[in-house]
Amino acid sequence: MVVGTTRYAYLGPEATFTEAAALRLPAVAGERLDPHPTVHAAIAAVRTGEATGAVVPLENSVEGSVNATLDELIRGEALAISAEVLLPVTFVLMARPGTDLGSVRRIVTHPVAEAQCRTWVSTKLPDAVVELGSSTAAAAVAVAESAPGADGHPYDAAIAAPLAGERYGLDTLAHDIGEDAEALTRFVLVSPPRTPTAPTGSDKTSLVAYIRDDHPGALLEILEQFATRGVNLTRIESRPTGNGMGRYCFAIDFEGHVADARVGEAMMGLRRVCADVRFLGSYPRADGVRPPIRQGTSNADFRDAAAWLEQLRG
Ligand SMILES: O=C(O)C(=O)C[C@]1(C(=O)O)C=C[C@@H](O)C=C1
């Protein structure tokens, strides 16, 4: 296989769900992929210029947002999201060959995976403890590297992607142990700020809104900007800004592209009512959905209204 020269960072080690997601992104597949131990390290590689972009998890359909990623986007030097990918996530309990299920006492995995497999673990292995690691693949490595009975390598089993078991020589003790067989994780390609790709008709836009001062209705004012222009939100998350107790901002994803009139008008509204708005990017939706445009909110409707006003003003 020929490997390109452009470097992309991802949450590693090899065989994380993030690596699988990276391989599905046309911009990234075929390029050089560098694993990093944490989301922070993968994104730091972008900020220092060592990598062109980083593939990181942003949101899981069961567990919600991945705060480590969200906080990198909210704080520090500005970044952009240039692509997204949705990946089905199925979890396997894996152990060194020869381990039997009944002897599993200590399990290691990523917090997002732990949340999705909690019911299975508490039902099938009620005496087992689950410890948290930096990724599901790192958990598989930790298990693979612990010779049975060796001191300092306390894990009996890992919860990870089926691919991690194959990559690190572990046997599967139980398949599909996640609560939701349909679970999906949304991954994004993060790069330095850039001009968005052209609108496709099936786009999403992400931004962070920082409220001006703590006052009644601050969130309502933000939501109004979208509601009156017919822009549908797909996610809104409040996160601390990191600058003092009670200071929050809102990370918002919505349907449409910054080039769409209704999106542009909503963003201008935000700019007027917020202390700051950090535009993260407009990019094609991974699910390919083309949302309906409500009456009165198409580009033509906004153009017509602007022309009408011009005419009134003479
Ligand atoms: O640990 C991994 O394999 C990852 O890619 C991270 C991650 C996440 O943070 O959401 C990705 C998908 C799974 O839901 C669990 C963990």
The ligand as a MOL file (V3000), in Angstrom:
LIG
                    3D

  0  0  0     0  0            999 V3000
M  V30 BEGIN CTAB
M  V30 COUNTS 16 16 0 0 0
M  V30 BEGIN ATOM
M  V30 1 O -11.4570 4.3260 22.3120 0
M  V30 2 C -11.6830 4.3390 21.0960 0
M  V30 3 O -11.5800 3.3520 20.3650 0
M  V30 4 C -12.1480 5.5860 20.4930 0
M  V30 5 O -12.0100 5.7530 19.3140 0
M  V30 6 C -12.8270 6.5770 21.3850 0
M  V30 7 C -14.3220 6.3700 21.5660 0
M  V30 8 C -14.9870 7.6600 22.1340 0
M  V30 9 O -14.3420 8.4510 22.7720 0
M  V30 10 O -16.1790 7.8510 21.9020 0
M  V30 11 C -14.9650 6.1160 20.2820 0
M  V30 12 C -16.0010 5.2920 20.1260 0
M  V30 13 C -16.5330 4.4610 21.2210 0
M  V30 14 O -17.8220 4.9470 21.4820 0
M  V30 15 C -15.6860 4.5210 22.4270 0
M  V30 16 C -14.6040 5.3170 22.5170 0
M  V30 END ATOM
M  V30 BEGIN BOND
M  V30 1 2 1 2
M  V30 2 1 2 3
M  V30 3 1 2 4
M  V30 4 2 4 5
M  V30 5 1 4 6
M  V30 6 1 6 7
M  V30 7 1 7 8
M  V30 8 1 7 11
M  V30 9 1 7 16
M  V30 10 2 8 9
M  V30 11 1 8 10
M  V30 12 2 11 12
M  V30 13 1 12 13
M  V30 14 1 13 14
M  V30 15 1 13 15
M  V30 16 2 15 16
M  V30 END BOND
M  V30 END CTAB
M  END
